């Protein structure tokens, strides 16, 4: 399966969002948007844990490409 342009434009960014034992959070950004599409409500102890959680949710924010079969069923 090929990666679409829409999928390449969406990414996960990990930031330090507070001070304490779990200071890291993740955000989903689109290249054409000034603000994040989504900001994680939970925080994580490490950058790696935040990144993994963000990557697990990334597919929820990538527009799904419609195939010809889907378009045929929707028009009938």
ZILINRA-V982284 format. One record per pair of residues at least 4 apart in sequence whose ideal C-beta (glycine too) atoms are under 6 Angstrom apart, sorted by the first residue. I is the first residue (numbers start at 1). J is the second residue. D is the distance in whole Angstrom. If there is no record, write none. Layout:
((I J D) (I J D))
This chain:
((3 7 5) (4 65 6) (6 63 5) (7 62 5) (9 30 6) (9 31 4) (10 30 5) (10 61 6) (10 62 5) (11 29 6) (12 26 5) (12 54 4) (12 55 6) (12 58 6) (13 27 5) (13 29 6) (14 24 6) (14 26 5) (14 47 5) (14 50 5) (14 51 5) (16 23 5) (16 24 6) (17 25 4) (18 23 5) (22 43 4) (22 44 6) (22 45 5) (24 44 5) (24 47 5) (24 50 4) (25 40 5) (25 43 5) (26 40 5) (26 50 5) (26 54 3) (27 36 4) (27 39 5) (28 37 5) (28 38 4) (28 61 5) (29 36 5) (30 37 6) (37 61 5) (44 49 4) (44 50 4) (45 49 6) (66 70 5) (66 71 6))
